[in-house]
């Protein structure tokens, strides 16, 4: 027991290992942050795509809103002119 205290100090033989533990925890947190970020971007990208696998243009979105009755014909024409400029 006395030999251990005089050789390694009060913390034991693992006293110098704490920086590696901190780095390991930081790397694990960074890995999980990267995974979550990648999942968020993947879901957002997939939701932006139309039913045929292509990205919806603003005019297609406008036409879909008009077809669903969300906007009037006057609003549709006004917005269409803005989009086409």
Secondary structure by P-SEA (a helix, b strand, c coil): caaaaaacccccccccaaaaaaaaaaaaaaaaaaaaaaaaaaaaaaaacccccccccaaaaaaaaaaaccccaaaaaaaaaaaac
